[in-house]
Amino acid sequence: MKKLSSILMIATAGLMFQACNSRPKDSTAAADSVNKVKDTTTTGKTGIAVVADDAKFAVDAANGGMTEIELSKLAIVKATNAKVKEFADMMVMDHTKAAGELKAVAQVKNITLPDSLNADSKKVVMNLSKKSGADFDKAYVDKMVADHKATVDMFEDGSKKIKDADLKAFVDKTLPTIKGHLDNINKIKSGMK
């Protein structure tokens, strides 16, 4: 009996160690992993009501939105250019609203979204936080231009490929706002030269 207990304890410890080491490295990877194992043939608590690519889009959009919010909160505090601060305020407001709308769709569709920034986004926020003055303003504006170009492309592609009607409606509703952000930040960048 003692031998059996010891064997079970060792086996349990081994499984726990393996489980700890196989965990995804960040919340985006964790959300993707959870969504991959959900049953797509059912809905409700155990199933996911969208195809895998739609769930992946939602996870990426959520992480991108959280990243924009964190970078913009930093800009509200650190930016020296009034137009950059004003843009950052708008970003926090618009992306917080979009995040709430995406979260509502995800909840209905049982899509797991990341609860924090992924490792790459955390690194970007940390690197930007080390800058100050005009260097900060330039780095923030450059990042916003690059991110919004990529996000417009992602949402335009999503508008064509997303299969779920509710998620597609979110994309189509949000895309004009993202395009407006890109136009706005491009004007700010032009004015800084």
N, C-alpha and C positions, 0 to 999 in steps of 0.2 A: 504494500500500500504506500509506504514511504517512497519507494522507488518510482511508482506511478505518479505520485504528487510531484516529485522532483522533475520527472520528464515533462509533465504538463506545464510546470512553471517555466522550464527552459524553453519549451516550444512557444509558450505565450510571450515570453520576453523576446524571442527571436522574431515573432510576427509583429510585435509592437515596434521593434527596432526597424524592421523592413518597412513598415507602414510610415514611420516617421521619415525615413530616407526617401521614400517614393512620393512624398507630397510635392505638389507644384511649388515653384519658387516664389510666385507672387499671386495676387488676388485675381488677375486676369486669367492666368493659366489655371488657377483653381476653378474659376467660373466656367471656363471652357471645358475642363475635365468633368465637372458635375453635369454640364449640359450634354456631353457626349454619352454619358451612361444612362440618361433618362430615356425612358421608352417613348418612342415617337408614335406608337400605335394607339396610345391612350392619352387622355387629358386628365387634369386634376393634379393631385398631390404627387403621384409617381410618374406621370407622363409629361411630355413637353409638346405643346401644340403647334410647333413650327419645325421646319426642316433644319438640319444642322447649320447650313450656311446662314440662315436667317438668325439663328441664335448667336453665331460667331459675330455677325454684323452688330447685333445689339450689345454684345460684350465689348467689342472694339469702340463702338460709339460711346458707351458709358465711360470707358477709360479715357477716351479723348476729351469728353466733356469735363470729367473730374480734373484732368490735367489743365485744361484751359482755366477752370475756376481757380485752382491753386496758383498757377502762374499769375493770374490777374489779381488775386488777393495780394500777392507779393508786389505787383506793380502799383496797386493802390497805396501801399506804404512806401515803396522805394523810388518810384518814378519821379523825375524832376520836371518833366514836360507835362503841362496841364492837359494837353490833348491826349497824351498817353494815359494819364490817370482817368480821364473821362471815358476813354475806350475801355479801360480795365473795369470800371464800374459797370458799364453796359455788358461786358462779357460775363461778369459774375451774375448779374441779374438774368440775362438771356439764357446762359448755360444752366443755371439753377432751375429755371422754368422748364427747359428742355429735358433736363435730367429727371424731373418729377413726372413729365409726360412719358418718357421712355420707361421709367420704373413702373408706371401704371400699366403700360402695355405688357411689359415683361411679367408682371405679377399675374395678369390674366392668362398669359400664354405659358406660365410656369418656367420662364427663362431665368436662370440664375445669373445675376449681374455681379461684377466685382464690387467689393465693399471698400476698396482703397486703391490707390494708384499702383500700377505695376512697377517693376524694378526700373525699367528704362525711364518712365515718367518721373519717378522719385529722383533719379540721377539728374534729369533736366532741371527740376525744381531746385535741387541742391546747388547745381552749378550756377544757375541764374541768381540765386540768393547771395552768392559771393561777390556779385558785381554791384557797383554803385554809380550814381551820377549819370552822366551822358552814356557811359559804357553800358549801364543797366538798361537805359531807355532803348539804345540801339539793339542790344541783344534781345530784349523783350519784343520789340517791333519785328525784328527779323524772324523770330520764332513764331510770332502770330501770323505773319505772312506765309511762311512755309507750312505751318499747321493748317491754316485755312484753305490754302490751295489743295493740300492733300485731302482735307475733309470734304471740300466741294466735290473733288473727284470721287471719293468714297461714296458720298450720298447720291451723286448722279448715277454711279454704277449700281448702287443699291436700289435706286428708284426703278431701274430696268430689270434687276435680277431677283429682288425680294419677292417671295411667293406669298407670304402672309399679308392679307389685306390691311390689317390694323397696323402692322409694323411699316408697311409701305405708306400708309396714310401719315404716320409720324414722320417718315423720311420726307415725303412730299411737302408736308407742312413746315418742316424745319429748314429745308434746303434754301428757300429765299432769305431767311435770316442769316444763314452761314455765308451766303453770297454777299449780303449786305455788310457783314463783318469784314469780309475780304476787301470789298471796295473801300470801306472806311479805313482799314489799316494801311492799305496801299496809298491812300491820300495822306495819311499821317507820315508814312515813310518818305513820300516825295517831299513833304514840307520840312523834313529834318535834314535834307541834304544841303 
